Amino acid sequence: MHPNRLFRAVAATAVGLVLGACAPSDPYAETSQTLTEEVLLPAYTDWAEASRRMAASSIAFCAGNEELDDARQAFIQAQLAWAGLQPLLVGPMGEGNRAWQVQFWPDKKNLVGRQIGTLLKKNPQLTQADLENASVVLQGLSAYEYVLYDKAVDLTDSATKARYCPLLQAVGEHQQKLTADMLQSWTAKDGMATQLSEFPNERYAESAEAIADLLRVQVTALDGLKKKLGAPLGRQSKGFPQPFQAEAWRSDATLPSIDAALAGAQRLWLGTDGNGLKALVPAEQADLVKRIDVAYETTRQHLVDIMLPFSELIADEAGRARLDALYQDIDALHRLHQTELARALGVQIGFNAHDGD
């Protein structure tokens, strides 16, 4: 190394050490930065990659170079990557109507199926622009799943495949662009990753605000999981099961999606080595840490134990009882975060996107 460069490097290190010695450490800033680098960014990167693979898969399948099972597997990977991102929707993805562009749920009146029929009737030679100008109901994973799985669409018939393939490819392209744009908004100069790592900035005046935001999206996601189980179980319809209100029911990715979301929430709690939100709980509240750890382990083990097709579980009383027990697990986990963890971290939760549902 050139002597001048060596001197500058040593000087910079010395300045850093002096500043580090003078400045009191900020555990909230450290945790926010660590979670950004080790949990959030990898999750957004995985999601963008899964969407890119799904878009490529739609092209290969429609060209006759990929089997239907492979196309379905690419969809499942994108669906699970999105589900795992639910507790991490802090920043740009949680703003505007972007989440609706990825997944339309609950679809209480089969809007997806009906709007697809209307769109293809109106645009038999569907273009990307036609999709971009259409409803968000048609731009996401719910529409993609409909084409690949719905009994009304027989993709083994060449005419049917030719009719639906332009939509499949357009949705794949839309998702690929949306996820790439989101990743860019995280990694750009002064983007979301920087805003969660260096304080103050235009989004957060201090690190505690960033941690509060992370906990709020986690609480909202856990509450959302209760809705995703409660709606098909009939909790909002006087106990009458509503199986078609389950998330991703056509592909039977309902329980795997719930597990992926729980895994995302657990990663925010644990970090990669106990350095997540868990690290910020005061030492005298070790009992709370233990209860949250156990709640995650119990809930996810419960899911493993009942990992049968959702349609089978909800079709009989014993299966519904097992799903209801899972609902109770998630409810307990949600309450631990919303009340006790929020209090321990000094966070006001307030209203969330699901309140009043």
C-alpha positions as a Markdown table, in Angstrom:
| # | Residue | x | y | z |
|---|---|---|---|---|
| 1 | Met | 0.0 | 0.0 | 0.0 |
| 2 | His | 1.2 | 3.6 | -0.8 |
| 3 | Pro | 2.5 | 5.3 | 2.4 |
| 4 | Asn | -0.1 | 8.1 | 2.1 |
| 5 | Arg | -3.0 | 5.6 | 1.7 |
| 6 | Leu | -1.7 | 3.7 | 4.7 |
| 7 | Phe | -1.6 | 6.9 | 6.8 |
| 8 | Arg | -5.1 | 7.8 | 5.8 |
| 9 | Ala | -6.4 | 4.3 | 6.6 |
| 10 | Val | -4.7 | 4.3 | 10.0 |
| 11 | Ala | -6.0 | 7.9 | 10.7 |
| 12 | Ala | -9.5 | 7.0 | 9.7 |
| 13 | Thr | -9.4 | 3.9 | 12.0 |
| 14 | Ala | -8.1 | 6.0 | 14.9 |
| 15 | Val | -10.8 | 8.7 | 14.4 |
| 16 | Gly | -13.4 | 5.9 | 14.3 |
| 17 | Leu | -12.1 | 4.4 | 17.5 |
| 18 | Val | -12.1 | 7.8 | 19.2 |
| 19 | Leu | -15.7 | 8.6 | 18.1 |
| 20 | Gly | -16.8 | 5.2 | 19.1 |
| 21 | Ala | -15.3 | 5.7 | 22.5 |
| 22 | Cys | -16.9 | 9.1 | 22.9 |
| 23 | Ala | -20.4 | 8.3 | 21.5 |
| 24 | Pro | -22.7 | 6.2 | 23.7 |
| 25 | Ser | -23.9 | 3.2 | 21.8 |
| 26 | Asp | -27.5 | 3.3 | 20.6 |
| 27 | Pro | -28.9 | -0.2 | 20.9 |
| 28 | Tyr | -32.1 | 0.8 | 18.9 |
| 29 | Ala | -29.9 | 2.1 | 16.0 |
| 30 | Glu | -27.7 | -1.0 | 16.1 |
| 31 | Thr | -30.7 | -3.4 | 16.1 |
| 32 | Ser | -32.4 | -1.5 | 13.3 |
| 33 | Gln | -29.3 | -1.6 | 11.2 |
| 34 | Thr | -28.6 | -5.2 | 11.9 |
| 35 | Leu | -32.2 | -6.3 | 11.1 |
| 36 | Thr | -32.0 | -4.2 | 7.9 |
| 37 | Glu | -28.7 | -5.9 | 6.7 |
| 38 | Glu | -29.4 | -9.5 | 7.9 |
| 39 | Val | -33.2 | -9.9 | 7.7 |
| 40 | Leu | -35.0 | -7.2 | 5.7 |
| 41 | Leu | -32.7 | -6.8 | 2.7 |
| 42 | Pro | -32.3 | -10.6 | 2.2 |
| 43 | Ala | -36.1 | -11.0 | 2.4 |
| 44 | Tyr | -36.7 | -8.3 | -0.2 |
| 45 | Thr | -33.9 | -9.7 | -2.4 |
| 46 | Asp | -35.4 | -13.2 | -2.2 |
| 47 | Trp | -38.8 | -11.9 | -3.1 |
| 48 | Ala | -37.4 | -10.1 | -6.2 |
| 49 | Glu | -35.6 | -13.2 | -7.2 |
| 50 | Ala | -38.6 | -15.4 | -6.8 |
| 51 | Ser | -40.7 | -13.0 | -8.9 |
| 52 | Arg | -38.0 | -12.9 | -11.6 |
| 53 | Arg | -38.0 | -16.7 | -11.7 |
| 54 | Met | -41.8 | -16.7 | -11.9 |
| 55 | Ala | -41.8 | -14.3 | -14.8 |
| 56 | Ala | -39.2 | -16.4 | -16.6 |
| 57 | Ser | -41.3 | -19.5 | -15.9 |
| 58 | Ser | -44.4 | -17.9 | -17.5 |
| 59 | Ile | -42.5 | -17.3 | -20.7 |
| 60 | Ala | -41.0 | -20.9 | -20.7 |
| 61 | Phe | -44.4 | -22.5 | -19.9 |
| 62 | Cys | -46.2 | -20.5 | -22.6 |
| 63 | Ala | -43.5 | -21.4 | -25.2 |
| 64 | Gly | -44.0 | -25.1 | -24.4 |
| 65 | Asn | -40.5 | -25.3 | -22.8 |
| 66 | Glu | -41.7 | -26.0 | -19.2 |
| 67 | Glu | -44.3 | -28.4 | -17.7 |
| 68 | Leu | -47.3 | -27.1 | -15.8 |
| 69 | Asp | -46.0 | -28.6 | -12.5 |
| 70 | Asp | -42.8 | -26.6 | -12.9 |
| 71 | Ala | -44.8 | -23.4 | -13.6 |
| 72 | Arg | -46.9 | -24.0 | -10.5 |
| 73 | Gln | -43.7 | -24.6 | -8.4 |
| 74 | Ala | -42.4 | -21.2 | -9.5 |
| 75 | Phe | -45.7 | -19.6 | -8.5 |
| 76 | Ile | -45.5 | -21.3 | -5.1 |
| 77 | Gln | -42.0 | -20.0 | -4.4 |
| 78 | Ala | -43.2 | -16.4 | -5.3 |
| 79 | Gln | -46.2 | -16.8 | -3.1 |
| 80 | Leu | -44.2 | -18.0 | -0.1 |
| 81 | Ala | -41.6 | -15.3 | -0.6 |
| 82 | Trp | -44.4 | -12.7 | -0.5 |
| 83 | Ala | -46.0 | -14.4 | 2.5 |
| 84 | Gly | -42.7 | -14.3 | 4.4 |
| 85 | Leu | -42.4 | -10.6 | 3.6 |
| 86 | Gln | -45.7 | -9.7 | 5.3 |
| 87 | Pro | -44.2 | -8.9 | 8.7 |
| 88 | Leu | -41.5 | -6.9 | 7.0 |
| 89 | Leu | -43.7 | -4.5 | 5.0 |
| 90 | Val | -42.1 | -1.4 | 6.5 |
| 91 | Gly | -41.5 | 1.6 | 4.1 |
| 92 | Pro | -42.5 | 1.8 | 0.4 |
| 93 | Met | -44.1 | -1.6 | 0.1 |
| 94 | Gly | -46.6 | -0.8 | 2.9 |
| 95 | Glu | -47.6 | 2.5 | 1.2 |
| 96 | Gly | -50.1 | 3.3 | -1.5 |
| 97 | Asn | -51.9 | 0.2 | -3.0 |
| 98 | Arg | -48.7 | -1.7 | -3.7 |
| 99 | Ala | -49.6 | -4.7 | -1.6 |
| 100 | Trp | -52.9 | -5.1 | -3.5 |
| 101 | Gln | -50.9 | -5.3 | -6.7 |
| 102 | Val | -49.2 | -8.4 | -5.3 |
| 103 | Gln | -52.1 | -10.2 | -3.8 |
| 104 | Phe | -55.9 | -9.6 | -3.7 |
| 105 | Trp | -57.3 | -11.1 | -0.5 |
| 106 | Pro | -59.9 | -11.8 | 0.7 |
| 107 | Asp | -61.7 | -12.4 | -2.6 |
| 108 | Lys | -65.2 | -12.8 | -1.1 |
| 109 | Lys | -67.1 | -12.6 | -4.4 |
| 110 | Asn | -64.6 | -14.3 | -6.8 |
| 111 | Leu | -63.7 | -10.9 | -8.3 |
| 112 | Val | -60.5 | -12.4 | -9.6 |
| 113 | Gly | -62.2 | -15.0 | -11.7 |
| 114 | Arg | -64.9 | -12.6 | -12.9 |
| 115 | Gln | -62.5 | -9.8 | -13.8 |
| 116 | Ile | -60.2 | -12.1 | -15.6 |
| 117 | Gly | -63.1 | -13.2 | -17.8 |
| 118 | Thr | -64.1 | -9.6 | -18.5 |
| 119 | Leu | -60.5 | -8.6 | -19.3 |
| 120 | Leu | -59.9 | -11.4 | -21.7 |
| 121 | Lys | -63.2 | -10.9 | -23.4 |
| 122 | Lys | -62.5 | -7.2 | -23.9 |
| 123 | Asn | -58.8 | -7.8 | -24.9 |
| 124 | Pro | -58.5 | -11.1 | -26.7 |
| 125 | Gln | -55.0 | -10.1 | -27.8 |
| 126 | Leu | -54.0 | -8.9 | -24.3 |
| 127 | Thr | -50.9 | -6.6 | -24.1 |
| 128 | Gln | -48.8 | -5.6 | -21.1 |
| 129 | Ala | -50.3 | -2.1 | -21.3 |
| 130 | Asp | -53.8 | -3.6 | -21.0 |
| 131 | Leu | -52.8 | -5.2 | -17.8 |
| 132 | Glu | -51.1 | -2.2 | -16.4 |
| 133 | Asn | -54.3 | -0.1 | -17.0 |
| 134 | Ala | -56.5 | -2.8 | -15.4 |
| 135 | Ser | -57.6 | -3.3 | -11.8 |
| 136 | Val | -55.0 | -4.3 | -9.2 |
| 137 | Val | -57.1 | -7.4 | -8.7 |
| 138 | Leu | -55.7 | -8.7 | -12.0 |
| 139 | Gln | -52.0 | -7.7 | -11.6 |
| 140 | Gly | -50.9 | -10.0 | -8.8 |
| 141 | Leu | -50.4 | -13.5 | -7.5 |
| 142 | Ser | -54.1 | -14.2 | -7.1 |
| 143 | Ala | -54.7 | -13.8 | -10.8 |
| 144 | Tyr | -51.6 | -15.8 | -11.6 |
| 145 | Glu | -52.8 | -18.6 | -9.3 |
| 146 | Tyr | -56.3 | -18.6 | -10.9 |
| 147 | Val | -54.8 | -19.3 | -14.4 |
| 148 | Leu | -52.5 | -22.1 | -13.1 |
| 149 | Tyr | -54.9 | -23.8 | -10.8 |
| 150 | Asp | -58.6 | -23.0 | -11.3 |
| 151 | Lys | -60.8 | -25.8 | -12.5 |
| 152 | Ala | -62.4 | -23.5 | -15.1 |
| 153 | Val | -59.0 | -23.1 | -16.9 |
| 154 | Asp | -57.9 | -26.3 | -18.6 |
| 155 | Leu | -54.3 | -25.5 | -19.6 |
| 156 | Thr | -53.9 | -28.9 | -21.3 |
| 157 | Asp | -56.2 | -27.6 | -24.0 |
| 158 | Ser | -54.1 | -25.6 | -26.5 |
| 159 | Ala | -56.8 | -23.0 | -27.3 |
| 160 | Thr | -57.4 | -22.4 | -23.6 |
| 161 | Lys | -53.6 | -22.1 | -23.0 |
| 162 | Ala | -53.3 | -19.6 | -25.9 |
| 163 | Arg | -56.1 | -17.5 | -24.4 |
| 164 | Tyr | -54.7 | -17.3 | -20.9 |
| 165 | Cys | -51.0 | -17.3 | -21.5 |
| 166 | Pro | -50.8 | -13.5 | -22.4 |
| 167 | Leu | -52.3 | -12.8 | -19.0 |
| 168 | Leu | -49.9 | -15.1 | -17.2 |
| 169 | Gln | -46.9 | -13.5 | -18.9 |
| 170 | Ala | -48.2 | -10.0 | -18.3 |
| 171 | Val | -48.7 | -10.7 | -14.6 |
| 172 | Gly | -45.3 | -12.2 | -14.4 |
| 173 | Glu | -43.7 | -9.2 | -16.0 |
| 174 | His | -45.7 | -6.8 | -13.7 |
| 175 | Gln | -44.5 | -8.7 | -10.6 |
| 176 | Gln | -40.9 | -8.8 | -11.7 |
| 177 | Lys | -40.9 | -5.0 | -12.3 |
| 178 | Leu | -42.7 | -4.2 | -9.1 |
| 179 | Thr | -40.4 | -6.3 | -6.9 |
| 180 | Ala | -37.3 | -5.0 | -8.7 |
| 181 | Asp | -38.5 | -1.4 | -8.1 |
| 182 | Met | -39.1 | -2.1 | -4.5 |
| 183 | Leu | -35.6 | -3.6 | -4.0 |
| 184 | Gln | -34.2 | -0.6 | -5.8 |
| 185 | Ser | -36.0 | 1.7 | -3.3 |
| 186 | Trp | -34.3 | -0.2 | -0.5 |
| 187 | Thr | -30.8 | -0.2 | -1.9 |
| 188 | Ala | -30.7 | 3.2 | -3.5 |
| 189 | Lys | -28.7 | 6.1 | -2.0 |
| 190 | Asp | -30.6 | 7.4 | 1.0 |
| 191 | Gly | -33.2 | 4.6 | 0.3 |
| 192 | Met | -35.1 | 2.6 | 2.9 |
| 193 | Ala | -32.0 | 0.6 | 4.0 |
| 194 | Thr | -30.1 | 3.8 | 4.8 |
| 195 | Gln | -33.1 | 5.3 | 6.5 |
| 196 | Leu | -33.3 | 2.3 | 8.9 |
| 197 | Ser | -29.6 | 2.5 | 9.6 |
| 198 | Glu | -28.5 | 6.2 | 9.9 |
| 199 | Phe | -30.4 | 8.6 | 12.1 |
| 200 | Pro | -31.8 | 11.2 | 11.9 |
| 201 | Asn | -33.2 | 11.1 | 8.3 |
| 202 | Glu | -36.3 | 12.4 | 6.4 |
| 203 | Arg | -38.3 | 9.3 | 7.5 |
| 204 | Tyr | -37.1 | 8.8 | 11.1 |
| 205 | Ala | -36.0 | 11.6 | 13.5 |
| 206 | Glu | -34.5 | 8.9 | 15.8 |
| 207 | Ser | -33.8 | 5.2 | 15.9 |
| 208 | Ala | -36.7 | 4.5 | 18.3 |
| 209 | Glu | -39.1 | 5.6 | 15.6 |
| 210 | Ala | -37.6 | 3.0 | 13.2 |
| 211 | Ile | -37.9 | 0.2 | 15.8 |
| 212 | Ala | -41.5 | 1.3 | 16.5 |
| 213 | Asp | -42.3 | 1.0 | 12.8 |
| 214 | Leu | -40.8 | -2.5 | 12.6 |
| 215 | Leu | -42.8 | -3.7 | 15.6 |
| 216 | Arg | -46.0 | -2.2 | 14.2 |
| 217 | Val | -45.7 | -4.0 | 10.8 |
| 218 | Gln | -45.0 | -7.2 | 12.7 |
| 219 | Val | -48.1 | -6.7 | 14.9 |
| 220 | Thr | -50.2 | -5.9 | 11.8 |
| 221 | Ala | -49.0 | -9.0 | 10.1 |
| 222 | Leu | -49.7 | -11.3 | 13.1 |
| 223 | Asp | -53.2 | -9.7 | 13.3 |
| 224 | Gly | -53.6 | -10.3 | 9.6 |
| 225 | Leu | -52.7 | -14.0 | 10.1 |
| 226 | Lys | -55.6 | -14.3 | 12.5 |
| 227 | Lys | -57.9 | -12.9 | 9.8 |
| 228 | Lys | -56.5 | -15.3 | 7.2 |
| 229 | Leu | -57.4 | -18.2 | 9.5 |
| 230 | Gly | -60.5 | -16.7 | 11.0 |
| 231 | Ala | -62.3 | -15.8 | 7.8 |
| 232 | Pro | -62.3 | -19.4 | 6.3 |
| 233 | Leu | -63.1 | -20.8 | 9.8 |
| 234 | Gly | -66.3 | -18.7 | 9.8 |
| 235 | Arg | -65.4 | -16.4 | 12.7 |
| 236 | Gln | -67.0 | -13.5 | 10.8 |
| 237 | Ser | -69.9 | -15.6 | 9.5 |
| 238 | Lys | -71.5 | -17.0 | 12.6 |
| 239 | Gly | -69.4 | -20.2 | 12.6 |
| 240 | Phe | -70.2 | -21.2 | 9.0 |
| 241 | Pro | -66.9 | -22.2 | 7.3 |
| 242 | Gln | -65.9 | -20.2 | 4.2 |
| 243 | Pro | -63.2 | -22.3 | 2.6 |
| 244 | Phe | -63.0 | -20.0 | -0.5 |
| 245 | Gln | -61.9 | -17.1 | 1.7 |
| 246 | Ala | -58.7 | -18.9 | 2.6 |
| 247 | Glu | -55.5 | -17.3 | 1.2 |
| 248 | Ala | -54.2 | -19.2 | -1.8 |
| 249 | Trp | -56.9 | -21.9 | -1.6 |
| 250 | Arg | -56.7 | -22.9 | -5.2 |
| 251 | Ser | -53.0 | -23.9 | -4.9 |
| 252 | Asp | -53.5 | -25.2 | -1.4 |
| 253 | Ala | -50.6 | -22.9 | -0.2 |
| 254 | Thr | -52.7 | -21.6 | 2.7 |
| 255 | Leu | -50.9 | -23.2 | 5.6 |
| 256 | Pro | -47.4 | -23.0 | 4.0 |
| 257 | Ser | -48.1 | -19.2 | 3.5 |
| 258 | Ile | -49.1 | -18.8 | 7.2 |
| 259 | Asp | -45.9 | -20.6 | 8.2 |
| 260 | Ala | -43.8 | -18.4 | 5.9 |
| 261 | Ala | -45.3 | -15.3 | 7.5 |
| 262 | Leu | -44.7 | -16.6 | 11.0 |
| 263 | Ala | -41.1 | -17.4 | 10.0 |
| 264 | Gly | -40.7 | -13.8 | 8.8 |
| 265 | Ala | -42.1 | -12.4 | 12.1 |
| 266 | Gln | -39.8 | -14.8 | 14.0 |
| 267 | Arg | -36.8 | -13.5 | 12.1 |
| 268 | Leu | -37.6 | -10.0 | 13.1 |
| 269 | Trp | -37.9 | -11.1 | 16.7 |
| 270 | Leu | -34.7 | -13.2 | 16.7 |
| 271 | Gly | -32.5 | -11.5 | 14.2 |
| 272 | Thr | -29.8 | -13.9 | 13.0 |
| 273 | Asp | -28.2 | -14.5 | 16.3 |
| 274 | Gly | -30.5 | -13.2 | 19.0 |
| 275 | Asn | -29.8 | -9.6 | 17.7 |
| 276 | Gly | -33.3 | -8.8 | 16.6 |
| 277 | Leu | -36.1 | -7.0 | 18.6 |
| 278 | Lys | -35.5 | -9.6 | 21.3 |
| 279 | Ala | -32.1 | -7.9 | 22.1 |
| 280 | Leu | -33.9 | -4.7 | 23.1 |
| 281 | Val | -36.1 | -6.2 | 25.8 |
| 282 | Pro | -34.7 | -5.0 | 29.2 |
| 283 | Ala | -32.8 | -7.7 | 31.1 |
| 284 | Glu | -35.3 | -7.7 | 34.0 |
| 285 | Gln | -38.0 | -8.9 | 31.6 |
| 286 | Ala | -36.3 | -12.2 | 30.7 |
| 287 | Asp | -39.6 | -13.9 | 31.4 |
| 288 | Leu | -41.2 | -12.1 | 28.5 |
| 289 | Val | -38.4 | -13.0 | 26.1 |
| 290 | Lys | -38.9 | -16.7 | 27.1 |
| 291 | Arg | -42.6 | -16.6 | 26.6 |
| 292 | Ile | -42.3 | -15.0 | 23.2 |
| 293 | Asp | -39.6 | -17.6 | 22.2 |
| 294 | Val | -41.9 | -20.4 | 23.4 |
| 295 | Ala | -44.9 | -18.9 | 21.6 |
| 296 | Tyr | -43.1 | -18.9 | 18.3 |
| 297 | Glu | -41.8 | -22.5 | 18.7 |
| 298 | Thr | -45.2 | -23.8 | 19.8 |
| 299 | Thr | -47.1 | -22.1 | 17.0 |
| 300 | Arg | -44.7 | -23.2 | 14.3 |
| 301 | Gln | -44.6 | -26.8 | 15.6 |
| 302 | His | -48.4 | -26.8 | 15.7 |
| 303 | Leu | -48.3 | -25.9 | 12.0 |
| 304 | Val | -45.9 | -28.7 | 11.2 |
| 305 | Asp | -48.2 | -31.2 | 13.1 |
| 306 | Ile | -51.3 | -30.2 | 11.1 |
| 307 | Met | -49.7 | -29.7 | 7.7 |
| 308 | Leu | -52.5 | -31.3 | 5.7 |
| 309 | Pro | -54.3 | -29.8 | 2.7 |
| 310 | Phe | -56.3 | -26.9 | 4.1 |
| 311 | Ser | -59.4 | -28.0 | 2.2 |
| 312 | Glu | -59.3 | -31.3 | 4.0 |
| 313 | Leu | -58.9 | -29.8 | 7.5 |
| 314 | Ile | -61.7 | -27.3 | 7.1 |
| 315 | Ala | -64.1 | -29.9 | 5.7 |
| 316 | Asp | -64.6 | -31.8 | 9.0 |
| 317 | Glu | -65.1 | -30.9 | 12.6 |
| 318 | Ala | -61.9 | -32.4 | 13.9 |
| 319 | Gly | -59.9 | -30.5 | 11.3 |
| 320 | Arg | -61.6 | -27.3 | 12.1 |
| 321 | Ala | -60.8 | -27.8 | 15.8 |
| 322 | Arg | -57.1 | -28.2 | 14.9 |
| 323 | Leu | -57.2 | -25.0 | 12.9 |
| 324 | Asp | -59.0 | -23.2 | 15.7 |
| 325 | Ala | -56.2 | -24.3 | 18.1 |
| 326 | Leu | -53.7 | -22.8 | 15.7 |
| 327 | Tyr | -55.7 | -19.6 | 15.6 |
| 328 | Gln | -55.5 | -19.4 | 19.4 |
| 329 | Asp | -51.7 | -19.9 | 19.2 |
| 330 | Ile | -51.4 | -17.0 | 16.7 |
| 331 | Asp | -53.8 | -14.9 | 18.8 |
| 332 | Ala | -51.6 | -15.4 | 21.8 |
| 333 | Leu | -48.5 | -14.5 | 19.8 |
| 334 | His | -50.2 | -11.4 | 18.5 |
| 335 | Arg | -51.2 | -10.2 | 21.9 |
| 336 | Leu | -47.7 | -10.7 | 23.3 |
| 337 | His | -46.3 | -8.4 | 20.6 |
| 338 | Gln | -49.1 | -5.8 | 20.7 |
| 339 | Thr | -49.2 | -5.3 | 24.4 |
| 340 | Glu | -46.3 | -6.7 | 26.4 |
| 341 | Leu | -43.5 | -6.4 | 23.8 |
| 342 | Ala | -44.7 | -2.9 | 22.8 |
| 343 | Arg | -44.7 | -1.8 | 26.4 |
| 344 | Ala | -41.2 | -3.3 | 27.0 |
| 345 | Leu | -39.8 | -1.4 | 24.0 |
| 346 | Gly | -41.7 | 1.8 | 24.7 |
| 347 | Val | -43.8 | 1.6 | 21.5 |
| 348 | Gln | -47.3 | 3.0 | 21.0 |
| 349 | Ile | -49.0 | 0.6 | 18.6 |
| 350 | Gly | -52.2 | 2.5 | 17.8 |
| 351 | Phe | -54.5 | 1.5 | 15.0 |
| 352 | Asn | -53.4 | -0.9 | 12.2 |
| 353 | Ala | -54.6 | -1.8 | 8.7 |
| 354 | His | -56.8 | -4.6 | 10.0 |
| 355 | Asp | -58.6 | -2.7 | 12.8 |
| 356 | Gly | -62.4 | -2.8 | 12.4 |
| 357 | Asp | -62.3 | -5.8 | 10.0 |
